[in-house]
Amino acid sequence: TSMQQYEDGPHMAADTGYTGGELAFFSLEIAGYQKSEKDHIQLAWEWKCVDPAGIPVVEPAAGLVETDVSPEDKEWLPKIRQNFEIPYYAPSGTYRLLIKIHDALGNTDASTDVAFLVRGHKVDPSDTLAVRNFRFYRSEDAPQPLEAAAYRPGENVWARFDITGYKLGPGNAFEVQYGLSVIRPDGQPGFSQPEAATLKDQSFYPRRFTPAALSLTLPADIVKGTHTIVLTVRDKIGNQTVESQQKFSVE
């Protein structure tokens, strides 16, 4: 069995691994199968991928290799090619690909277990609703966060963060809502948006965190000094609420 980074690519080194959101490819050849008197073969296969905790990552797949093999093709081996997407929210760790083969004519079974690495986005787990990895950015698409969260009047404030610790409903459904307000340097309330966004979805693999973002435009006449964003997140399924305060300066 060969794990690959693209279809029919070279065998991937054990320490290379995949990142969350990447397509994983694998292939395997089957030997030692039984042929009928008419050189017919019938091989059933199935596979599943599990995370470090043994939880299935994608829906299992199955198929059948059924064909005739002529005497001239005695060196030929049936090959299975498959691919699947690593969820972008998959945690880091060693994953396992579990493959089973059943030879219907020979009434025999074979299996293989392939380990591979996944490097995921790090979000510290929480048993209760929590905001993680809050970072300010210069622009919406900026790859790196600001070392110092400082802006000028009239600029846009951008921030990204992760929400975790929410409860899952049937079908691994989740629904979180967040809003924000700004406290001015003198402690008085400023901008407020109680319902900035609602994030909800469901998935085969439990989504342990969901990324979120916020932005606001600073007025041209905004008071200079340290302002505080009060971020309020609500877990609609788990009936939880958490508040996170983040400071930025206007210079």
Buried (B, 14 or more C-beta within 10 A) or exposed (E): BBBBBEEEEEEBEEEEBBBBEBEBBBBBEBEEBBBEEEEEBBBBBBBBBBBEEEEEBBEEEEEEBEEEBEEEEEEEEBEBEBEBBBBEBBBBEEBBBBBBBBBBEBEEEBEEEBEBBBBBBEBEEBEEBBBBBBBBBBEEEEEEBBEEBEBEEEBEBBBBBBBBBBBBBEEEBBBBBBBBBBBBBEEEEBBEEEEBEEBEEBEEBBBBBBBBEBBBEBEEEBEEEEBBBBBBBBBBBBEBEBEBEBEBEBE
